[in-house]
Amino acid sequence: MTSVGGEHVEAAVAEMTRVLMPHAEADWNVQAGALEWSCWETAAHVAHDLVAYAGQIAGRATASYLPFDLVVAPSPPREVLEVVAACGRLLRSAVEDAGPETVAWHWGMSDPAGFAAVGVGETLVHTHDITQGLGVGWRPPESLSQLVVDRLLPNAPQGRASDVLLWATGRADLEGRPRVSEWVWRAALS
């Protein structure tokens, strides 16, 4: 199994901006897939999560999430994607600056690779949500999906990694399996 690193976070964010930036003039007030959030709110959520994970690692928080929040000011979709890219770079830096022995809290203690995997996972599944809302055909890249499945979904069934990722996060059906309605990222160290 390949460890998930900062370069993978940056690759996931680059993929998000690559697929969504051409649609920045669309109506991002529409619902993002099956979520209750709009496409704009979903992109802002990705930025929030990426910076929160960076904060956890940089702060070496061990009991809970640090009490800070990211507020993205009302702005055009292009600018929200720029905020996502900036927050992705912050998470990449935090992951790369932390030693492998560094741990921080994410529903249990996690190492930097766990936070990188959660950042990649959040970016991929919410890019999928936004593309669904905007009517853009897109699937998460297999290589990044496989990293997330291997690290965060160790009990997931076999199959194409992007299919398994979308199924495990309640976004798609998987043949022979019931639809997932509740899930959580398992980034904590065993």
C-alpha positions as a Markdown table, in Angstrom:
| # | Residue | x | y | z |
|---|---|---|---|---|
| 1 | Met | 0.0 | 0.0 | 0.0 |
| 2 | Thr | 1.3 | 3.4 | -1.0 |
| 3 | Ser | 1.3 | 6.1 | 1.7 |
| 4 | Val | -0.9 | 9.1 | 1.0 |
| 5 | Gly | 1.0 | 12.4 | 1.0 |
| 6 | Gly | 0.8 | 16.0 | 0.4 |
| 7 | Glu | 1.3 | 15.6 | -3.3 |
| 8 | His | -1.9 | 13.5 | -3.5 |
| 9 | Val | -3.8 | 16.3 | -1.8 |
| 10 | Glu | -2.5 | 18.7 | -4.3 |
| 11 | Ala | -3.4 | 16.3 | -7.2 |
| 12 | Ala | -6.9 | 15.9 | -5.9 |
| 13 | Val | -7.4 | 19.7 | -5.7 |
| 14 | Ala | -5.8 | 20.2 | -9.1 |
| 15 | Glu | -8.3 | 17.7 | -10.5 |
| 16 | Met | -11.2 | 19.5 | -8.8 |
| 17 | Thr | -10.2 | 22.8 | -10.2 |
| 18 | Arg | -9.4 | 21.3 | -13.7 |
| 19 | Val | -12.9 | 19.8 | -14.0 |
| 20 | Leu | -14.9 | 22.6 | -12.3 |
| 21 | Met | -13.2 | 25.9 | -13.5 |
| 22 | Pro | -14.6 | 25.6 | -17.0 |
| 23 | His | -18.0 | 25.6 | -15.4 |
| 24 | Ala | -17.4 | 28.6 | -13.1 |
| 25 | Glu | -20.0 | 30.7 | -15.0 |
| 26 | Ala | -22.8 | 28.2 | -14.4 |
| 27 | Asp | -25.4 | 28.6 | -11.6 |
| 28 | Trp | -23.6 | 27.2 | -8.5 |
| 29 | Asn | -26.7 | 27.8 | -6.4 |
| 30 | Val | -28.2 | 24.5 | -7.6 |
| 31 | Gln | -28.1 | 21.5 | -5.3 |
| 32 | Ala | -24.8 | 19.5 | -5.3 |
| 33 | Gly | -25.9 | 16.0 | -6.2 |
| 34 | Ala | -27.9 | 14.5 | -3.4 |
| 35 | Leu | -26.6 | 16.9 | -0.8 |
| 36 | Glu | -28.6 | 19.6 | 0.9 |
| 37 | Trp | -25.9 | 22.1 | 0.0 |
| 38 | Ser | -25.5 | 24.1 | -3.1 |
| 39 | Cys | -22.5 | 23.6 | -5.4 |
| 40 | Trp | -21.0 | 26.8 | -4.0 |
| 41 | Glu | -21.6 | 25.7 | -0.4 |
| 42 | Thr | -20.0 | 22.3 | -1.2 |
| 43 | Ala | -16.9 | 23.9 | -2.6 |
| 44 | Ala | -16.6 | 26.1 | 0.4 |
| 45 | His | -17.0 | 23.0 | 2.6 |
| 46 | Val | -14.1 | 21.4 | 0.8 |
| 47 | Ala | -11.9 | 24.5 | 1.6 |
| 48 | His | -13.1 | 24.4 | 5.2 |
| 49 | Asp | -12.2 | 20.7 | 5.6 |
| 50 | Leu | -8.8 | 21.1 | 4.0 |
| 51 | Val | -7.8 | 24.0 | 6.3 |
| 52 | Ala | -9.2 | 22.3 | 9.3 |
| 53 | Tyr | -7.1 | 19.2 | 8.6 |
| 54 | Ala | -4.0 | 21.4 | 8.1 |
| 55 | Gly | -4.8 | 23.1 | 11.5 |
| 56 | Gln | -5.0 | 19.8 | 13.3 |
| 57 | Ile | -1.7 | 18.6 | 12.0 |
| 58 | Ala | 0.1 | 21.9 | 12.5 |
| 59 | Gly | -1.4 | 22.4 | 16.0 |
| 60 | Arg | -0.7 | 18.8 | 17.0 |
| 61 | Ala | -4.3 | 18.8 | 18.4 |
| 62 | Thr | -4.8 | 15.7 | 20.5 |
| 63 | Ala | -8.2 | 16.0 | 22.1 |
| 64 | Ser | -10.6 | 17.5 | 19.6 |
| 65 | Tyr | -10.8 | 19.8 | 16.6 |
| 66 | Leu | -9.2 | 23.2 | 17.2 |
| 67 | Pro | -11.8 | 25.9 | 17.8 |
| 68 | Phe | -11.4 | 27.8 | 14.6 |
| 69 | Asp | -13.4 | 28.0 | 11.4 |
| 70 | Leu | -13.0 | 29.1 | 7.8 |
| 71 | Val | -15.6 | 31.5 | 6.5 |
| 72 | Val | -15.6 | 31.9 | 2.7 |
| 73 | Ala | -17.0 | 35.3 | 1.8 |
| 74 | Pro | -19.7 | 35.4 | -0.8 |
| 75 | Ser | -17.8 | 35.3 | -4.1 |
| 76 | Pro | -18.0 | 33.9 | -7.6 |
| 77 | Pro | -17.3 | 30.2 | -8.0 |
| 78 | Arg | -13.9 | 30.8 | -9.6 |
| 79 | Glu | -12.8 | 32.5 | -6.4 |
| 80 | Val | -14.2 | 29.7 | -4.2 |
| 81 | Leu | -12.1 | 27.3 | -6.2 |
| 82 | Glu | -9.1 | 29.5 | -5.7 |
| 83 | Val | -9.8 | 29.3 | -1.9 |
| 84 | Val | -10.0 | 25.5 | -2.2 |
| 85 | Ala | -6.6 | 25.5 | -4.0 |
| 86 | Ala | -5.0 | 27.6 | -1.3 |
| 87 | Cys | -6.4 | 25.4 | 1.5 |
| 88 | Gly | -5.2 | 22.3 | -0.4 |
| 89 | Arg | -1.7 | 23.8 | -0.5 |
| 90 | Leu | -1.9 | 24.5 | 3.3 |
| 91 | Leu | -2.8 | 20.9 | 3.9 |
| 92 | Arg | 0.0 | 19.7 | 1.6 |
| 93 | Ser | 2.5 | 21.9 | 3.5 |
| 94 | Ala | 1.2 | 20.7 | 6.9 |
| 95 | Val | 1.4 | 17.0 | 5.9 |
| 96 | Glu | 4.9 | 17.5 | 4.4 |
| 97 | Asp | 6.2 | 19.5 | 7.3 |
| 98 | Ala | 5.0 | 17.0 | 9.9 |
| 99 | Gly | 7.2 | 14.1 | 10.8 |
| 100 | Pro | 5.8 | 10.6 | 10.4 |
| 101 | Glu | 5.6 | 10.3 | 14.1 |
| 102 | Thr | 3.3 | 13.3 | 14.3 |
| 103 | Val | -0.3 | 12.6 | 15.3 |
| 104 | Ala | -3.4 | 14.7 | 15.7 |
| 105 | Trp | -7.0 | 14.1 | 16.4 |
| 106 | His | -9.6 | 13.1 | 13.8 |
| 107 | Trp | -12.1 | 10.9 | 15.7 |
| 108 | Gly | -9.1 | 9.2 | 17.1 |
| 109 | Met | -5.4 | 9.8 | 16.6 |
| 110 | Ser | -4.3 | 10.0 | 13.0 |
| 111 | Asp | -0.9 | 10.4 | 11.3 |
| 112 | Pro | -0.2 | 12.9 | 8.5 |
| 113 | Ala | -1.0 | 10.3 | 5.9 |
| 114 | Gly | -4.4 | 9.8 | 7.4 |
| 115 | Phe | -5.2 | 13.5 | 7.2 |
| 116 | Ala | -3.9 | 13.6 | 3.6 |
| 117 | Ala | -6.2 | 10.6 | 2.7 |
| 118 | Val | -9.2 | 12.4 | 4.3 |
| 119 | Gly | -8.4 | 15.5 | 2.4 |
| 120 | Val | -8.2 | 13.6 | -0.9 |
| 121 | Gly | -11.4 | 11.7 | -0.1 |
| 122 | Glu | -13.3 | 14.9 | 0.7 |
| 123 | Thr | -12.1 | 16.6 | -2.4 |
| 124 | Leu | -13.0 | 13.7 | -4.7 |
| 125 | Val | -16.5 | 12.9 | -3.3 |
| 126 | His | -17.5 | 16.6 | -3.2 |
| 127 | Thr | -16.2 | 17.2 | -6.7 |
| 128 | His | -18.5 | 14.4 | -7.7 |
| 129 | Asp | -21.4 | 16.0 | -5.9 |
| 130 | Ile | -20.7 | 19.4 | -7.6 |
| 131 | Thr | -20.4 | 17.8 | -11.0 |
| 132 | Gln | -23.7 | 16.0 | -10.4 |
| 133 | Gly | -25.4 | 19.3 | -9.6 |
| 134 | Leu | -23.9 | 21.1 | -12.6 |
| 135 | Gly | -24.6 | 18.2 | -15.0 |
| 136 | Val | -21.0 | 17.5 | -15.8 |
| 137 | Gly | -19.9 | 14.0 | -16.5 |
| 138 | Trp | -16.9 | 13.1 | -14.3 |
| 139 | Arg | -15.7 | 10.2 | -12.1 |
| 140 | Pro | -12.9 | 10.3 | -9.5 |
| 141 | Pro | -9.5 | 9.3 | -10.9 |
| 142 | Glu | -8.7 | 5.6 | -10.1 |
| 143 | Ser | -5.3 | 6.2 | -8.7 |
| 144 | Leu | -6.4 | 8.7 | -6.1 |
| 145 | Ser | -9.6 | 6.7 | -5.3 |
| 146 | Gln | -7.5 | 3.6 | -4.7 |
| 147 | Leu | -5.3 | 5.5 | -2.2 |
| 148 | Val | -8.4 | 6.6 | -0.3 |
| 149 | Val | -10.0 | 3.2 | -0.3 |
| 150 | Asp | -6.8 | 1.5 | 0.9 |
| 151 | Arg | -6.2 | 3.9 | 3.7 |
| 152 | Leu | -9.7 | 4.9 | 4.9 |
| 153 | Leu | -12.0 | 2.1 | 3.8 |
| 154 | Pro | -10.0 | -1.1 | 4.7 |
| 155 | Asn | -13.2 | -3.3 | 4.9 |
| 156 | Ala | -14.6 | -2.1 | 1.6 |
| 157 | Pro | -15.5 | -4.7 | -1.0 |
| 158 | Gln | -13.3 | -5.4 | -4.0 |
| 159 | Gly | -14.0 | -3.5 | -7.2 |
| 160 | Arg | -13.1 | -0.5 | -9.2 |
| 161 | Ala | -11.8 | 2.0 | -6.7 |
| 162 | Ser | -13.9 | 5.0 | -7.8 |
| 163 | Asp | -17.0 | 2.8 | -7.7 |
| 164 | Val | -16.1 | 1.6 | -4.2 |
| 165 | Leu | -15.4 | 5.1 | -3.0 |
| 166 | Leu | -18.7 | 6.5 | -4.3 |
| 167 | Trp | -20.6 | 3.5 | -2.9 |
| 168 | Ala | -18.9 | 3.7 | 0.6 |
| 169 | Thr | -19.8 | 7.4 | 0.9 |
| 170 | Gly | -23.4 | 6.9 | -0.1 |
| 171 | Arg | -23.2 | 8.3 | -3.6 |
| 172 | Ala | -23.7 | 5.3 | -5.8 |
| 173 | Asp | -24.9 | 1.7 | -5.8 |
| 174 | Leu | -22.5 | -1.2 | -5.9 |
| 175 | Glu | -23.8 | -4.5 | -7.4 |
| 176 | Gly | -24.7 | -7.0 | -4.7 |
| 177 | Arg | -24.4 | -4.4 | -1.8 |
| 178 | Pro | -27.0 | -2.4 | 0.0 |
| 179 | Arg | -26.9 | 1.3 | -0.5 |
| 180 | Val | -24.8 | 3.1 | 2.2 |
| 181 | Ser | -26.7 | 5.7 | 4.2 |
| 182 | Glu | -24.3 | 6.4 | 7.0 |
| 183 | Trp | -20.5 | 6.4 | 7.0 |
| 184 | Val | -17.4 | 8.0 | 8.5 |
| 185 | Trp | -13.8 | 8.3 | 7.4 |
| 186 | Arg | -11.6 | 6.0 | 9.4 |
| 187 | Ala | -8.3 | 7.9 | 9.4 |
| 188 | Ala | -7.3 | 6.9 | 13.0 |
| 189 | Leu | -4.3 | 4.7 | 13.5 |
| 190 | Ser | -5.1 | 1.2 | 14.6 |
